[in-house]
């Protein structure tokens, strides 16, 4: 392990994670939309939100518990561990997933409380994400707040050693 990844590296990894999240959600949402005939009833809308929460939870919790990395984290050589470097037990991976929603929860609450919609809600989300990212600068170990609260840490792995080709 090399050490603590930069905030920039973690945010870039999160953008990649967002794209992969859409891929993970595609098939479950396709089935959901077919079953409910793309209805926009309030109960169905809440069902979509619950489905996204559950499917993403299964993906992240499984990957963090299994080897400490999602595909995006592998690409950017990041791993989530316990503070002593041990792998995450299932309960800690679950706690980290729940606490990671704090990235968007304040913006969602503000949008609801102030009736923000469309671009205003998206702006609130952007401000919330930037604010949450800045919490890493308040932590001596440069960890995001959800990692500090979950008792986990994100580490950057060393570059793999290139194999020399036989002559």
Protein Blocks (a to p, Z undefined) as FASTA:
>chain_A
ZZjcdfklmmmmmmmmmmmmmmmmmmmmmmmmmmnoopabfklmmmmmmmmmmmmmmmmm
mmmmmnopafklmmnopacddfkopacdfklmmmmmmmmmmmmmmmmmmmmmnopahjlm
mmmmmmmmmmmmmmmmmpmnlpafklmmnopacddddddddddddZZ
